[in-house]
């Protein structure tokens, strides 16, 4: 993939700049000169719909860091900051006639809309969950066990919580129980170790053969009731060409321009390919597709620094929804949909909604199992059984050897959703049966090979 855009694209870019209206010509000139004001630059929030003002909108903030915290923050981190709020009247410029209500420099916007905070304490909250808002150092295994005993140890409580989560997802998956189980396992998965470049415990899911009568946005909204953050992004040729997917370094302004793949750890990223159609992808679109592939397969965010990319490790759950096989290569698990309801969109009405108390318990269950990632215990007997089953499946279907890593991640997630830290023969048998059904569907649809 070439770093430089084709000459045709450069000419289009120059023509676009020349063809701006008179009202925005000043903005174009200030952009070229590097003195872009804050109103033109925006709040630099990653997601496009967050770039709004008023009640309910996201608030940007400039944080002043000191001493040992001066270099503490990294891209995509979730942090809690206690500090002193500073409002400088000298920087407040709210006269509409001036046309620059946020100030004359994007790096120094008005404190009336972008407040300053002088940090006294900075606490990192990786994989933050609002039901367990504690740092990893404080949230020990003993405290996690106590929270589990207090909320989910009663007879039937854990089973009810898990059933509520499956029902919540199943309602938006056309009644497909297998798809709901795999989605739940994806939400409970988290990397707990790395061997070389391979992350253990994390995997990605592609729900293919998505029915036309179903909306992927409803699935994203249903999942957002279970996890703290769920973001849906449409993957089309136009979106690849036009939208900002990865962060880009602006060397003139000396700042990083945010991209919509710049998400907090623990977020569920739903990539919707259901509207994907034939179209020409520009050089910028090819780079965007490469950044998405890197994120899904390597759990790394590619930041564009012009001559090279800087990769930042991230931790996201990636769910791809497509009519056929996803255009993203290297997805660990492909599951063709088989809706049970007729029409599939009627499942939300035919399947009872989970009780609020059970849904609350399901949120807490997912919050607890993703706090302290660790491996599950596997006895030699169960490991031998897994090896035998994988050898049999590989001989019959010629699946790639990497599938064994996916099986281990699935087995771990399945155990965690049942509140167990050991893989038994019974639990493995359930996972093996689900995998055989998934592979059967893939074989029927011709989707076994990547």
N, C-alpha and C positions, 0 to 999 in steps of 0.2 A: 504494500500500500504506500503510495508516494506521499511525501510530506507536503509537497507543493500542489496547489490546485491547478487544474488545467487552465490554459490561457483563456478559453472561452468563459470559464467561471470568473476569472479575474476581470474580464471585460464587462461581464454582467454586473459585477460588484461595483466597478467604476461608474457604469451607467446608472445604477441604482442610486449611488451617492449624488451624481449630477442631477438626477431626476426628482429629487426631493422637493416638496412644496416650499413656497417662500416662508411659510410659518415655521418650518423645521430646518431651514437652511443654516440658521445660526447654530443649532444643535449639531449639525454635521460638521461645521467648521471647528467648533470647540472640541468635538470628539477627535478630529484629526490632530489638533494642536495639543491634546492631552489635558485641557482645562474643562472637561465636561462637568456640568453642575450636577447637584444631587437629584434634582427633579428629573433630569434626562437619564441619569444613571439608574435611578430607582433604589429600592432598599436592598438589592442584591440578595434576595431570598431565593433558595433553590427551586421551589415549586412555583410555576407561573401564577396559579390562583391565589398565592399568598401575597402577591404584589398588589394589595389594595389597602385603602385606608378607611378608618371609621370603626364602629363598634364590631367586635368579633374578629377583627383582622389581627394578623401576627404583628408583633412589635419588634423592630430592630433595635439594637442597643450596642453602643461602643463601650467596651469594658477595658478599664485601665488596670494592668497587672503589675505587680511589684515583687521584688525580692525573689524568693525561690519559685514563685508562680509566674515569673515573667516569661518563661519559655515552656510553660507546662501544658498548654492547650494544643491539641492536634485537630486536624480536619475530621468532621463527622462525629465528634465526641459529644456526649450528653453530660452537661456539668450543672452543678448547683452553686450559685455565687451569692455570698452575703457581702454587702458593701455599702458605700455611701453614695446616695444619688446626688448628682451634680446637675443643676440647671443654671446655665450661664445666660443671663438676659442679654448680654452683649452679642451673643450669637443667634438670638431669636429674631428672625426676619419674616414677619407674617403679613407684610403688605402685598395684597394680590397684584397691585399694579406693577410691582417690581418683577413679577414673572418668575421669581426664583424663591419660592416659599420655603425651600429646604436649605437655602444658602447657595453661595456661588461656587463652592468646591464640593465634589462628591465625597472627598475625604473629611470635610468639616461641615456636615449638615447641621441644621438648627437643632438645639437641644430640646426645643418644644416638641419635635416629632421623633427624633432619635436621641434619647437620653444618654448621658454618660454615667457610668457606674465605676467607682473606685473600689476595686475588690479588696476585701479584708480576708475572706476565706473562700477557697475554691475546692469543691469536692466533686470528683469524677464519679459518674453513675453509669458505668458500662452496662448495656443491655437493660436499660431502665424500665421498670414496671411500676405504675402508680400504686398498686396494692402492696408492693414490697419496696418502698422508696428508701433503701438503705445501701450503703457502699458495700462492696464485697468483703472488706476487712471486718465490718461489723456483723454482716449477715453470715454467721458461721453455720456449719452443718447442724449444730445443736439447736440453734434458733430456728433454722428451717424445719427441723424435725418437730420442734414444739409448735410451730405454726400449722404444720400438717396435722398433728394430733388434735389440735384445738378445733380445726375446721373440717377435716376430711376423714377422721378416724372412726366416726360413728358408723354402725352397720348400714351399708347401702349408700352412704354419702358419696363415696368416690365413684361408684358405678353410676349414680344419678348425675353427677357432674360430667362424667365422660359421655353419657348418653345425651345430655343436653347439648354438648359441643357437637356431637355427630349430627343430631337433629337440626341444629342451627345451620350447619353447612349443607346438609342433605336437602333442605328446603330450597336452596338456590342451585342445586346440582341435579335437578330433574328427578330426585328420588334415588340417585345412584349411590348406594351405600358404600361401594368400593371406593368411589371417588371421594366421598366424605371422609372415609378412614385414612386415605393417603394424605388428604389435605390436613387433617388433624395431626398426623404424624409429622408433617412438614412444619406445622406451627410449634410442635414440641421439640424439634431438632435444634441442636446447636453444636458447633465445633468444640471439642474438648481437648484436642491435641493435634499435632502435625507430624507427619513422617515425610521428610523432604518437602516437596511443594504440595503434598496431598493433605487436605484438612479432613480429620476423622470426625464423623458425626453429622456433618452438614451435607446437604444434597439439594437438588433442584427438581421441580416437578412440572411436566408439560401435560395439561389436560387437553388432548386433541379431540377431533371430531365434535367440536362444540356446536350444539344445535342453533339454528338461526333464530328460533323463537325465544332463546334465553339471552339475557344481558349479563355480560361479565361484570358490569358495575354492581349488580346486586350481590354477586359473590364477594366482591371486595367489601361491600358494606356489611355483609353478614360476618365476614372474618374480622372486621373492625370491632365487632361486639365482643370478640374473644381476645384480641391482642391490642397493645397500646396504640400501634400505628399501622395503618394499612394504606398504601398509595397505589393507585391505578394509573398507568401510563399507556396510552394508545400507541401501538407500533404500526405506522403506515409509512409509505414512501414520503409523503409530504411532511410528516412529523420528523422523520430522520433528517430530511434536508433543511428544515426551517427551525426546529426547536433546539434549545441549548441542553444537551445531554450531559456533557462532562464539564467540570470546572476548567476555565481557561485563564491563563496568566495574562493580564494587561500590563505590559512592561512600561507603557507611558504613564499610566496612573499608579503603577507599582501596587497592584492589588489583584486578588483572584476573583474573577467573575464566576458566580455560582452556576452550577448545572443541576438539572433535575434528578440525576442519579446520586446526588450528594445527600444521602439520607442517614438518619441516626441509626446506630446499632439496634438490632431487635425489630426493625421495621419489616413488614411484609410488603414486598414489591410484586404487584400483579401487572404483568405485561400482556396487554390485550392485542392479539393479532387478528381478531375476528373481522376487522374492517380492512385488512391488508389486501391490496389488489396490485395488478401490474402497474408499474410506473418506473420512471427513470430516477435513479439515485445518484446524487451529485457526489463529488469527492468528500464534501463535508458529511453527507449522509453515510458514506462508507466508513468514515472515521467514527461516527456515532454508533453504527452497528458493531464495529470492533470494540468500542468501549462497553456496550451492553453485553457482548459476549464475554469479555474479560470479567465483568462484574458477576455474571451468572455462573461461569465455570471456575473462575479463580478467586472469587470473593475479594476482588481488588478494584478500586476506583481509579481509573486512568485520568490524570489531570494534564491538560494540554499546555506544555511550556514551549510551544512553537516548534523548536527543532527536535524535541523529544517529549515523551510522556513520563510523568512521575506517578508511580502506582502507590496508592494508599490502601492498606488493608481495611476492609469493612466486614461487617457481619450482618447479612440480610437473608431473609427467607424469600426465595425467588419462585414465583408461580407463574407459568406461562400458559395462556389460554389461546387456542388456535383451532381453525377449522380442519387443517391437515396437520402435518408434522411442523413443529416450530422452525422458523428460519434460523434460530440460534442453535448452533451445533454444540454438542457436548452435554446436553441436559441428561442428568443421571436416570430419571424415571419418566417414561412416556406412558400415559394412560388414556387410551381411547374411551370416550364417554359412551355409556349405554343407559340413557335415562329410562326410568321405569314408569313415570307419569306420562299421560297422553292428554294434551300436549305437554312437553317438558316444562313449560313455564307455569303449568297448573300445580306443580309440586308444592309451591309456597302456600297454596290454599288447602291442599289435600293433607299435608303433614302438619300435625299440631305444633304450634310454637312452644319452645321450652319455657318452663316456669322461670320467673325472674330470679328466684332464690337459687335454682339449679344453674342458671346461667352465670350468676355471681360466683358460685363454687367452681364452675368451669374456668372462669377467668383466673381465679386464685390458683387452681391446679396448674395451668400453663405458666403462671407467674412463678410458682415454686420450682417446677421442673427445669426452668431455664435460668435459674439464678446461679447455681454453682455447677457448671458442666463437668461431668466426669464419666468415665467408662462404666458400663455395667459388668457385673461378674459373669463369666462364661466358664463353665466346667469343661473338662477335657471331653467328657461324653457328649455334651451338647456341641462343642466345637467339631468333633468328629462327625456328628450328624449333619451339621451345616456343610461341611466339606463334601460329604457323600451326596447331599441333595444338589449342591452346586455342580458337582461333576456330572451328575445325571442330566441336569437341565442343560448344561453346556454341550454335552454330547448330542442331545436331542435337538437343540435349537441353535447351536453355534453362537451363543451370546458372548460378548466380550468379557475378558477376565476382570475388568473394572467393576462389573456387576456385583462381585463379591463384596467390595467396599460398600456399595449401596445397600446390599442385604444387611450388613452389620449396622449401618446407620438406621435402617428401617426397624430392625429388631430392637435396637436401643430405644428409639422413640416409642415403639409400641409398648415396651416394658414401662417406660416412664409415665405414659398416659394411664397405666394401671397401678401406678404408685409402687412399682417394684424396681429393685436395682440389680436383679439377677435374671438372666435369660434361662428359662426352664425349657424342657422339651415341649411342654404344652404350648407355651408362648411362641416358641419357634415354629411349631406346626401351624399355628394361625397365620404367622407371617409368610411361611412357605406356601400355604394355600392361596393367600392373597397374591403373592408373586406369580404363582402358576396361572391364576385367572388373568392377571394383568398381561403376562406374556402371551396367553392365548388370544386375548383381544388384539395385541400388537401383531401377532402372526396373521390373524384374519385380515387385518387392515394393511399388511405389508409394511409395518413400521418397526420391525425388529432391528434392522441394521441402521446405524447412525448415518 
